[in-house]
Amino acid sequence: MNSELHYEISNFLNHEAFLLDHNHYNEWLDILSVDIKYRMPLRVTTNNKGQSNIVNNMTYFEETKSSLISRVARLYTSSAWAENPATRQRHIISNVMIESTSNSDEYQVRSYILFLRSRGSDHDTEKLFGERLDIIRKENSKWKLIERTIYPDQAVLTISNMSMFL
């Protein structure tokens, strides 16, 4: 990959993190393609080191643009009790690796994520970390997220709810 492309895609991912960290959810929806697939399969602990510990047919969430729009809309209502008081969150993205796909406008992008969240005056900080596998496409001269699969490193998630976006 050339450095200009890496810079563009890394900036896209950093901008996405900024939008999520600052609760700009409607703007975040704008960078998602209409055909987005957004999912997080389960990780399990296995004794067999040669066997995959990802269970792809079981997910914490499997979303479409429509379901993501509904989740975002709910955040702006009084029934979003999981976000009251509002959380403070950080999405730390690193190790961005980009590969070409068979479509010249699409790229497969791997990145690592560290998600941190605190609430109110709580002393506890929740964290989730893992790897993301994205498909990113240029549509009308703008980058769009087409597909995201999040592979958590934890087999047991230590977060209080799944109201966040990764």
N, C-alpha and C positions, 0 to 999 in steps of 0.2 A: 504494500500500500504506500502511496506517496504521502508525504508529510502534510500537504494541504488538505487532503481528504481526511486524514487522521485528526487534524486540527478542527475541521468542520464538524465531524461526527462527535468528537469529544466535547466541543462547545454545545452541541445539541443536547447531549446527555447532562452537561453541567447546567444548562438553562432549564431543562426539565426538573432537575433536583432543586433549583432555585424556586421554580413555580410551586412545587410541592412543599418545600420548607416554609414558604410564605403564604400558604393556604390560597394560592391562586388556582383553584381547581378548575374553574371554567376555562381559563386560558390553557391549562394542562390538557383538557379535553380537546382543544383545538389542534394540538400537535399529534393527536392519535388519528390514525386512518379510520375511515368508516368501517373497514373490515377487520379491525383489530381483534386479535386473540390474545388474551391476557390471563395467564394461569400460573399457579404455584402447586406443583405436585408434592406429595408427601415424601419425606425421607424416613427410612426405618433403619434400625440397627440390625445387622445380619452377622452371623458367625462366619459365613463364607466370604473370604476376602476377594474372590474372583467374581462374585455376583454383584450386580448393581443393587444399590440400596435406595434407589429412587423408584417410587411406585407411580408410574405415569397415569394409570387409570383411576387413581384416587387423588383428589386435589383439595387444597384448602380453599381455593376459589378458581373458577373458570369463567371468565367474563367476556362480554362483547361490548361494543360501543354503547348499545342501548342499556345494558345493565350498569355500565360505568356511569353513564349520564344519570341514571336513577340513584345510584349511590351518592354522587356529587350533589344532586338536588336535595337529597335527604339531609346532607350536612348543613344546609341553610334553613332547616326547620327546627322547631323546639323539641322534636322527638329524637334528635341526634344526641342522646344522653351520653354515649361513649365519648363524645367530644365536648363535654361540659364538666368542668372547665376545659377550655381549648388546650390542646396539647402543644408543646414546643417540640419540634422534630428537626432532625438533620438526616439527609441522605448523602453519604460520603461514597463517591464513585471512584474506582481506581482500576488499574490493570486493563485498560481498554485495548482489545484486540479486534481487528477488523479483517474480514475475509470477503472476497467477491462471491457472488452467487451466479447462477445461470442467467439471471435478469441483470442487464447492465446498469439499471437504476437502483438495484437493491443490494444491500450489504448485510452480512451476518456479523453481529457485533457481540462479543463476550465482554463482560465487565464484572468486577466484584463490587458488592454493595455492603456497606455497614449502615444500618438504620438505627438511629437513637431517638428515644422519645421520653419526655418527662411531662408531668401534669401538675398544674397548680403549684403548691409549695411542697409537693412530695419530694422526699429525698431519693427515692428509687428512680433509676434510669432503666427503661426497657431497651433491649437491643435485639436485633435480628441481623444476621449476616449470612452471606452466601454469594452465589454466582447468578448472573442474569445472562440469558441468551436471547438476543433481540434480532429482529429483521427490521431494517430501516430502509425506507425508500424515499427518493426525491419525487415529489408530486408538485407540479406547477412551481418549480424552483424553490420549494420548501421541503425540509426533511419531515417525514412522518414516521411514527412508530406503527409498524404493521403487526408485529407479533412480539410478545414478551413471555418468556418462561423463566420463573424465578426458582432456583434450586437452593433451598435453605441448607445451611451447614448443620443446623440443629435438628435432631430427630424429635426433640421435645421443645416446642416453642415456649419461651418464657415471657410472652407478652400477654397483656390482659384482654386484648380484643384484636380483631383483624380489620379495624376501621381505616387503616392507613393504605396508601398506595405506594408501591415499590418500583 
